[in-house]
């Protein structure tokens, strides 16, 4: 005879977790309602926000399109860069398909960065964006490179922030693996993800930002808990599970990138290896600009936002001359291997001074082929 008491206890526990999760998710959604508009595209409903210069006004083209990474949404990019860029640009914030308040049709096809890029390209067309500078963080870097390859005539520039560009040996994580399972996955997503997040969220946030501290009230201000919704968590898990194969297939195409590319990485990034990704991509693209931030981890847009803004401004025709007064680009050579990257000095791990680039001869003599900042302080 099967013991009924343990089964009953498990059923009650599961029911409690299910109810707890449902109420928790409802509170999360109420706390973070949509902050933009919706654009219907090929069966998906994309959530976008426009800030800064108005459409058609002087300086509104190229628009700056900010693309978030895994487990996030547009509010992370708004928090770090949105308002600073909005002073002199038309800025488009996007929840990638399946994330934030954007929906996406079922199926792994929509976990592809290329397919997501196609949907966003159509949304940008509806918004009247002819050309744009795309800024992608982490997983969003795979999106941005896929977009630039598919729509070169609509891409004015690419800025990659701790971007995934090459295959890596890690796996998506045990919780994402469980979330993807056919039968156990739906139960896990509906009953276990929210309670586990209450225990694990702080530690995971510290890992993402280290060695920098997590910004004050980051989880709320960036609406990170929206990823705990079952459908969003599943979309995120599939995005991560299928990314490596997509990247492996895309690597041979990087030589076809024709848009200006700026690669920004932190040399203390433990989430996306600078050597495997940023340095390898820079070696493939002779005219790319590689900026390595010394002592910075996986979130350079939060640790050094003025560096990122200066890099974007340098790609904008109307503003391109401004950064030249204090910085000079050093192109990465195509005939030498990047060994390592050093350069940007941190002051108390907080203040970032967008100083000057190292002299090209200094970089050549040291054997380091990185166009990295160093502090003038």
N, C-alpha and C positions, 0 to 999 in steps of 0.2 A: 504493500500500500504506500502511495506517495504521501509523505508528511504534509499535512495541510497548513500547519501553523507557519512554517517558514515561507511557504508560497504566499499565504495571506499577508504576512508581514512585508514581503517584497512588493506585493501588489499595492499595499497601502503606501509604502515608501515611494513607489513610482508615481502613484496618484498625487501625493503631496508635492513631489518635485515638478510634476507636470503643471499643477495649478500655480505653484510658486513661479515657475518660468513664464507662464502665460501672463500673470499679473506683472512680473518684472519687465517683460518685453513691452507690455502696454504702457507702462510708466516711461520706459526709454523713448518710445515713439512720441508720447505726449510731450516729453521734455525737448525733443529735437524734431520739430515739424519741418516740412520742406521749406527751404529758404530761397527758392528760385522759381523757375517756370518749367513746364514740361513740354518736351518736343517728341512727337510720335514719329518713330522711324522703323519701318520694316518689322512690325510686330513687337517692338520694344518701346518703352516710354522712358525717355531720358530726362533726368533732372539736371538742369543747367542754371547757372546764375551769371548775369552780366554785371560787372562793376567797372567803374572808371569812365573813360571817355565814351561818349555816345556814338553809336553807329553812324558813319558818314562824316564825323567831325574830323578836323585836321589831326593827324597823328594816330587815328584809330586803326589804321592798317600799317603793318601787320598786327593782328590781334595776338595777345598772349594767352595761350591755352594751357591751363595748369591741370596735370593729370596725376592723381594720387596713386599710392602703391597698394599692396595687399593689406587687408584688414582695415582699410581706411575709407575715407570719403572726401568730398570736396572741402570740408571744413578744416582738415589738416593743412591743405595748401592755402586756404584763405587766411588761416591763423598765422602762418609763417611768412607768406609773400603777398597775399591778395591786396591788402590795403596799401602797402608800399608801392606796388606796381600800378595800382589804380590811379595814382597821382598823375601819371604821364602816359598811360596805355589804356586801350580797351582790353579788359581782362575777362576771359571766359573760364568759369569754374565748372567742372563736370564731375558728376558721380558716374563712374564707369558702369557699363551695363551689369546689372545684378547687385550693385553696391549702393550704399546710401539710400536714396529714394528712387533710383533708376531700376526699372524692371528689365528682364530679358527673357526670351522664349526658352523653354526647356531644351536640354541637350548640350553635349560637350562642345559642339561647334562654337558656342558663344563663350567658351572659356579661352578661346584663341585670341591673343593680342591683335592679330590681323583682322579677325571678324569684328572685334570690338572697335578697332580703328575705323572700319568701314561704316559702322553705325554712327560713330561720332562724326565722321566726315560728312555724312548726310545731314546730321543735326547742325553742324557748322554752316553748311550750305543754306539751310533754312533760316539761319540767323544772319545771313548775309556776309559771312566771313569768307573772303576770297583767298587770303594768304595769312598764315599764322606762324608764330614761333611757338613750338611745343616744348613744354617743360615737364619732364617725367621723373618721378621718384620711384626707385626700387623696381617693383613689378611694372610700374608705369613707364619705366625706361624701355621695356620690351614693347609696350604699346607704342611709344613715340617713335622708336626706330622702325617698327612695322608700318606706321602711318607715313613716315618720310619716304620709305621705299615704295609704298603703294601710290602716294600722291605727291610726287616731287614738285610738281608745278604749283601746288598749294602750300608748300612748306618753305617758309622763309628762313628757318633756322631750328636747331635742335639743342636743347640743354638737358643733359642727363645728370641726375642727382643720385649717387649711390645706386646706379642702375644695374639691373641684371642684363648682361649682354652675351654671356657664354655659359655653357653647361657647367654644372658644379656637382660635387659628390653628395651633398646633403639630401635629406628627404623632407617632405612638408611638415612633419611633426605628427605624433601619434594621434592627437585629437582630430587633425584634419584627415588622417587616414581612416579613423573610425567613422567620421562624418560622411565619408564617401561610400561606405559599405551599403549594399543593396537593402538589407532588412534591418540590421542593427542601426544603421546610419540615421534613418528618420526618428527612431526612438531616442537616440543619443542627442540629436539636434534639438528635439522638443523638450526633453526632460533634464538633460545633464549639462548642456553647454552653459546656460545662464548660471546655475549654482557653481559650476567649476570656475567661471569667470570671476565670481566674487572672491575666490581664493587665489587665483593665479594672475589676475589682471595687473596688479602692482608690480609683481616680479617680472612679467613679460614686458611691461612698459620700461622698466629700468634697463633690461637687456637691449631693447631697441635703441635707447638714447645713450647708453654708456659710451664713453666716460663722462658725457655731459649729464647733468641732472634732468629729470623729467620736468618740463615747464609746469608752473603752478596751475593746478586745476585743468590739466591737459585733457584728461578723459572726457570731461564735460564740455570744455570749450571746443574740442575737435569732434565731438559727437561720436567717439570711438565705439561706444556700446551698441550702436546701430548694427554692428557686425554680428551681434549675438542673436539676432532674429534667425529662425531656422532657415529660411530661404537664402538670406544673405550669407550666413555661415557656410551653407552648402556651395553657393557660387564661389565664395572665396577659396574653399577647400579644393574645388575642381580647377580653379585658376592656378593654384599652386601645384597641384598634382600633375597637370599637363604642361606646365611651363618649360620644363627642361627639354622635352622632345621638340617643342616649338623652337626654342632657342637654338638647339643643335642644327635644325634645318635652316634657320635664318642666318647663321654665322657666315656661310660662304657668300651671302649677298651683301655684306657690309661694304665691300669694295664698290658697290653701285650707289652708295649714298652720295648725293651731290650737294646737299644742303650744308651750310656751315654747321659744325658740330662743336659744342663745348661739353667737356666731360668733367664733372666735379665730384670728387670723392674724398672721404675722410680716411686718413691712414690708420685709424684705430677702429675701422668698421669691422665688426665680427659677424655681421649678418650677410653682407654681400662682399666677398673678398675683392679688394682693390686690384690685386695682382691678376686674379682670374678674369676680372671684368674690365675695369677702367683702363688698366695698363695694356691689356691685350687688345682692346678696341682701339686705343690710341696708336698702337703699333700698326694696326691695319689701315688707319686713316691718316695719311701724311699731313693733312692740313687741320686736323682736329686740334683743339686746345685742351690740354689736360691740366686741371687745377687740383692739386692735392693739398688738403687742409690738415696740417699737423696737429695731432691730438684730438681730432674730431672723429666721431663715430658714424652711425648709419643715418643720422638726421641732419645733414649739412644745411638744409634750408631753414632749420630752427637755430642751429649753432652759428651760422654765418650768413644771415639773410642778405646783408648788404653786398656780400661777395656774389651771391646769386643774382641779385638785381643788377649789379654792375655788368655781369656777363650777359644778361639779357639786353640791357641797354646798348652794349657794344654791338649787338646783332641788329639793332634797330636803326635804320638809315638816319632818322631825324636826331637820334641821341647818340649815335655811334662814336662821335668825336669826344663826348664827355669823359669817358673813362681813360682816354689816352693821356690826360694830364698827369695821371698818377700811376698808370699801369701800361705795360707793353706786352702784347701777345708774343709768345715764343712757340712757333709751330713745332709739332712733334715730327721728327724725321722718320721716313719710312724705311731706312736702311740700317737702323740700329735697334736693338732690343731694349725695351724698358726694363731696367733691373729693379728699380725701387722709386719711391716718390716721397719727397720731403718738402717742407717749405713754410706753410702758413703757421705763424706763431699765435698762440692763444695767450691772452692776458687774463689770468685768474679764471680760465675756462669760460669766460663770459664775453669779454669785449673782443670784437673782431675788427681789425683795422685793415681795410682793403688797401694794402700797401702797394709795393711795386714788384714787378716780376724780376726773377733772377736774370742776370745777363746771359745771353745765349752761350757765350764762351765759357762762363762758369759752369753752366749745365753740361756743356760738352766735355769740359775738363774733368768733371766729377763723375762722368759716366751716367748721369741721371738725365733722362730725357723728359722731364716734366716741366710744364709751364706753371710753376707753383708760386704762390704769393709768399712773401716774407714781410714781417711787420716793420714799419718804419718808426715805431715807437721806441 
